[in-house]
Amino acid sequence: MKPRAYSLARPQFSVVSPVYQANATVEELVQRLHAALQLLSPAYEIILVDDRSTDDSWARIEALAGQDGRVRGLRLSRNFGQHRAITAGLDHCHGEWVVVLDCDLQDRPEEIPALFAATRQGFDLVLACRTQRRDVWHTRLLSRLFYWVLAYLTGLPQNPEIGNFGIYHRRVIAAVLALRESIRYFPTMVRWVGFRAGYLPVEHAARPAGRSTYSLSRRLGLGLDIVLVSSDKPLRLAVQAGGLLAAGALLFVPITLVRYWLGLILQPGYASLIISIWFFSGLLLAALGLVGLYVGKTFEQVKNRPLYLIDEVAEPGSPPAS
């Protein structure tokens, strides 16, 4: 779906928050956003993108939009994922400065004025750096491992203390939206477009309700997608591994021949032969599978399907769904 045209009275600030299974937090989120944004300007908008929650998050968003004209809601036709939901909100926001934050209240809305104040130092974007993450220890450990592998394979710096939360100038958002690849990961896209970035230490709040919907399998799947769309390093590593094995084989051939001529090999080893066949066959299949993943992602991209589809819009004047 194409984004709507900018209104003539463009707000100074837009807040975009993807919402999923957040019926326990969305009302408090909006209340605290109002309190924080009113310290900066009366001209702001709050865009809540419901990624097809199965609880009553959408009903609450509709009610909030009906109460205040600065709140708008978008409901996607199915669950497209957090980062496509962010893209939907960015496509429909109007502000000169755009804040992106999660809906679980671990990103504190009270930090927004400080983030905006930091832009006065000449930054086009200021990212929130979570100094003390309030997640359980194994989540923090997996997060650090995830970002370390991701940084190595993509060649882009990754910081586990930095997520979606930050404030971005309109031209940064325009650059991010120009990237229409089907695999979306907002932090990596922000790093790729560049611009002058600042970092601000912020407090990371404990989750007031519920638990993260990012399981280990979802994190691994997301990481694989990001690597495939951002880097060809896995292919290069496969080529390097093949070269090293070929070099080892070339060294092993003359050694084997010399041992044979010296009479040291009396009976060829059946076990070593079978092991070699299995090893190299597995390596070849892994390399072919890796190439297949890249081909599959290319096929997915050339289909040029919409990144998301909007089912319902909640704003002043729009009747609630029956």
N, C-alpha and C positions, 0 to 999 in steps of 0.2 A: 504494500500500500504506500502511495506517495505521501510525503509529509505535507501538512497543510501550509498554506502561504503564511508568512509572518503577518501579524496584525500591525496596524499603524502605530498603536500604542505599545511598543515593545517593552516588556518588563526588564528591569535591570538584572534581576536574578531569576534563574530557574533551578528548581531542585528536581532531579530525576531519581526515583527509587523503584527498583524491581521488587515486586511483592509476590511471595509464594508461601502459602500456609501461614499467614501472619495475622489472623483474626484477633490474636491476643495482644498485638503490638501496634497495629496500624493507626489506631485512634490516638494513642499516646505519641506516636511518631509525628503525626500531623500537628498535634498540640505543641509539641516542643519545637517543631520547625517554625511554626508561626511566631513563637516567642523569640527565637534566635534571629529570624529574618527581619522582624519589625525593628530590631536594633540597627539594621543597615539601611532599609528603604521600605516604603509602603508598596513599591512596584515590584512584585515578585509573583511567581506561580509555582505550584507544587504539582508534579505529574507523577502519579502512581500507576505503574504498569503491572497488572495482575497477570502472572504467567500461568493462567488457568488453574488457580488454586481449587482444591476440592472441598475446602471449608467455606465459611461465609465471609471470606476476605472481600469479595467483590461487593457484596451487599453493604458492607461497612464503607467501602470506598464510594459507592453511590450515595450513601447518606452524607458522607463528608463533603462530597462535591455539591450536593444540594444545599448544604448549609453555608458554604463559602465559595464565592465565584473564583477565588484564586486556586482552588483545588480542582484538578481534572484527573479523570481515571481512564485508562485504556485496558481493555480486557482482550487478551490474545485468544485466537480460536482454538488453540491447544497449547500444551506445554512445549515451548520452543527453547527453553533454557535461559539462565540468568543473563547471559551476555547479549543474546538477541533481544531480550526484554529491555535491556539498557539501550540498545540501538533504537528500538521503537520509541522510547521516551525521548532520546536525543533528536530523532527525526521530527518530533512534534513539539519541541521546546523552542522558546523565542528569546530567552534572556541573553544579555551581553555576557554575563558570567553564569556558568552552569556548575551546579554542585551535583555530584553523583555519590550516593551513599546507600548502604544496604538497609533493609527494613527491620532488622532484628534488634535495633537499638544498641548494638555493640559499637557502631559508629555514632558518636554522640553529636546530635545537632548543635549543641552548645559550642562546639569547636568551629562552627562556620564563620563567625565574625573574626576569629583569629586567623583562619585560613585566608579570608579576604584581605585582612590587614597586611599579611605577608606578601600579597601581590603588589603592594605599593613599592616594593624593592625592585620592581622591573620584571617580575616573573610573569610568564603567560599562563602558567599553571602552578599550583602548589598542592603537593600530595601529602596526605596525612600519614605520618610514620608512627605506628602503634608501639609505644615504648615498652609496655608490659602487657602482652596479650593475655586475656583472661580465659583462654581455652584450656582444656585438660592437657596434661603433659604429652600424651601420645599424639594428640592432634598437632601440637606445636612441633614435635619431633618429625612427624610425617610431612608437615608443611615445609620445614627447613630442607628435608631431603628432596621433596618435590621441586622446590625452587632451585636447589643446587643442580640437580640433573637437568632441569629446564634451561638454566643459564648455560650449562656446558653444551647442550645439544643445539640451542638456538643461537648462541653467540651474543645474546642480549643480556645486559645486567638484570638480575632479578633479586628482589629484596623481600623476604617473607614477612617483613613488618609493614609492607605497603600493599594495599589492595585497591578497591575501586574508589574509596573515599578521597575526595579532593575537590578543588575548585578549578575550573578550566575556562579560559577566555573563548569567546565565540569562534575565533579563527582556529583554535586547537580542535574544537568540536567539529568544525567544518572539514578539517583535514582528516579526522578520524572517520567521519561519515563518508568521505570520498573512497574509503576502503570498503568495498562491498563484497569481499570474499565470504563464502558461506560459513567458514569456521571463524567464530568470533571469540576473542578474549580481550576484554577492554584494556587491562593494564599493559599487555604487550603491544597493542595497537597504539596506545598513548606514547610508549617509549619509542616506537618506530617513527612516529611523525616528528619527534624532536621538539623544538621550541625551548624557550628558557624555562627550566623547571626548578622550583624550590621545594624544600621539604620542611615540614613542621612537626615536631614531636607532639603527639596528642595522647590523651588517656583512652585506653581501650576498655569499654565497659563489659561487665559480665552479661551473658544472655539472660534476660529476665524471664523468658518463657520458651518452652519447646527446645528443640535441638537442631543442629545443622543438618540440612538435607544433602550435604556433600559427603557421601560415603567414600570409602577408599577406592572402590571400583569406579565411581564417578570421577574422582580426582585423577586416577590413572588414565581413564578414557579421555578426559579433558587434556591431560598432559600430552598424550599421544597425538591428539588432534593438533595441538599447538605446535608441537615439534614438526609434524608433517607439513603444516602450512607455512612455518616460519623458517625452515632450514633444510638443507640437503646434507647436513653433516652425517646422519645415519647411513646414507648411501656412500659417503666418503669413507666412513669407518668400515663399511662392508668391503669396499675396494682395498683399503689398507690391510684388513684382516686376510683377504684373499692373497694379496701380495706377500705378506709375511709367511703364509702357509706354503705358497709356491716356492719362496726362497728356501724355506726349511726342507721342502721336498727335493730341491736341487742339491742341497747339501747332503741329504740322506742317500741319494742315488750313488754317488761315488764311494761313500763309506760302505754301503752294502756290497758294491761290486768288489771292493778291495777285500772285504771280509770273505766273500765267496771265493775269490782267487786264492786266498790264503788257506782255504779249507776250514774256515771257522764256522761256516754255515753248513751243517750237515743235513738238516731237514727244515724246509721252509715252515714258518709258524702260521698255522691256521688261525689262531686267535688274533694275532696282530693284523692279519689280512682283513678279518671280519670287522675288527674295531676300526680300522682305517676306512673301510667302506661306509660303515654307519656314521662315522664322524664327518666325513666329507659330504656324504649325502645329506645329513642334517644341516650342515653349513650352507650347502647349495639351496636347499629348500627354504632356509631362513632368509637368504639373500633374495630369492625369488618372491617370497612373501612380502619382504620389505618393498621391493619394486612394485608389487601388486597394490600395496597400501597407497603408495604415491599415485599410481594410475587411478585407483578408485576415488581418491580425493579430487584428482583432476576431473574425472567424469562427473562427480558431484557438483563441482564448480561450473563446468560448462553447461549444465542443465539450466543455470541462470534462474532458479526458482526464487520467489520472494523470500527475504530473510525472516519474515513474520507475516501473519495475517491478523487483523483486528476484527474481533467479533462485535464488541460493544464499546461505546464511549460514554463516560459519565461526566457531565459538565452542566452548568446552569442552563435550564431550559430543555434538557434532554430527559424524557420520562424514564423512570426505572423499568427494567425488564419485568414482565409479568411472570 
